[in-house]
Amino acid sequence: IVHVDNFASTDICSLDADIQDLVLQHAVSNLSNEVITTNVVSVNSLQYEEGMLLILGFHHGNPIFGEIKFIVLSDCITHPYFVVRSWYSDLVQEGYTYKLGKEGPHAIVQIEKCKDYYPLSSYNVQDDRLVSLKHIVIDKSDFE
């Protein structure tokens, strides 16, 4: 179940070039070169909003996080797309807390393609930006 309170029509040309390419590759724009965007969406009672983080994958066993920049609603509103900035991470506390490190490229993802569906928040400790997991998320490739 997807719920959206507010949304806007955004001209694709107003987006950064790399984000324009992602949106066009995933065919989430309509014929008028506009996309329907929002900053907050609830999916199955979980609220996702701009600035929150999703786990996109793993790099050397550590999560690659995707920071939500905005959300694109396609014609099929039941599967919103998340435009994210990816971040590599390093383990700080065994199993639960990671420090965001090197910034990666933009990506466009849907919840079902993420490694976990819980949206996460980051927090700052001194000069470090940290993320604590709600539960342990396992890189399944470790078992292949």
N, C-alpha and C positions, 0 to 999 in steps of 0.2 A: 504494500500500500504506500503510495507516494502522496505527500501533501506539500503544496507550495502556497504561501500567502501572497508574496509580491514577486513580480517578474517584470522584465523590460525587454523591448526589442532593441537589439544592438546591431549596428552596421558592421559587417565583417571588416571593412576597410579601417575602422577605428581601432582594431586590435593590432598588437605587435605582429610583425611578419611571420615569425615562427608559429605563433598561435593561430594565425589565419590559415597557414598550411595544415596544421593539425585538424582544425575544424572542417576544412574542405576535404581532407583525406578520410575523415570519418562520416562525411556526408550528413552533418547535423544542421546544415543551413537550408533555408528554403530557397526558392527560385529568385527571390528579391535580394539575395545576398545579405540577409539579416539572420540573426540567431536570437532565440529567446533565452535570456540569461536571468539568473537569480543569485543571491548571496547565501540563501538558506533554503534547505529542503529537508523534509523528514521522509525517511525510507524505513518502512517497518518499525515505526516509532523511534528510530534513532535519528537525531538531528545532526545534519552535516552543514557546516557553514564556513565561509571564507576564513582562512587562517588555520583551520584544523588540519590534522595530518592523517594520511592513510598509509598503510604499508603496501608498497607496490611490488616489492621483491626483496631479494637478498644479494649482498655482495660480500664475499668472504665470510659468510655466516651472519653478517650484521644486516639489519633491515635497511632498505632504501625507502625513505619516507617521501610522500608526495604532499606538499602543502597546497591546500585548495586555494586557488586564485579566484575562480568563479565557477558557476555551475551552468551548464547548457542543457536546456530542455529540448528534446527532439520532438518530432510528431508523435512519437510513442512516449508519452510522459512517464510511463511506468519504469523507464530505465534512463535516469539522468546521466549525463556525462560530466565528469569533473576535470576541469583544466587545472593542472597542478604543476608546481615547480618541484623537481626532485632534489632530494638531499641524501648524501651518503652519511653513514653514522658509525660511531665507535662505541663499543661497550664501556660503560662506566661502572655499573653495579651488576654483578652476575645475574643474567636472565631477565632483568626488568628495566633498567635505565640506560639510555643511549644519549650520546652527545652528537648533535647535528654538526657535520663537518663540511666537506666540500659540496658546493652547490652543483647540481646537475641540470640537465635540459628540462624544458617544459614537456609535458605529456598530457594526453587526454585518456581518461580511464572510466570504466564503470565499476560499480561495487563488486559485481561478481567476478571481475578479473583481478581484484586485489587479494592479497594474502590473508587479510583479516578485514572484517566489515565494521569494526568499532572505530569511530572517529576519535582521534587523540588530540590533546592540547600540549603545547610546549610551554616551558617556563624557563626563566633565566636565573642562573646562579653565577654571580660575578660576570665574567665575559662569555660564559658558555650557555648555549641554548640546549636544554635537555628535554627528553621525552621519556615518560614512564609508561610501560605497557600495562594494560588492564589485566592481561593474563599472558602466559608464555605462548609465543607464536614460533612454530618450528619450521625451519627450512626443509621441506620434504626432499630436496635433492641430496641432503646429508644421508638419506636412507636408500638411495638408488645405487 
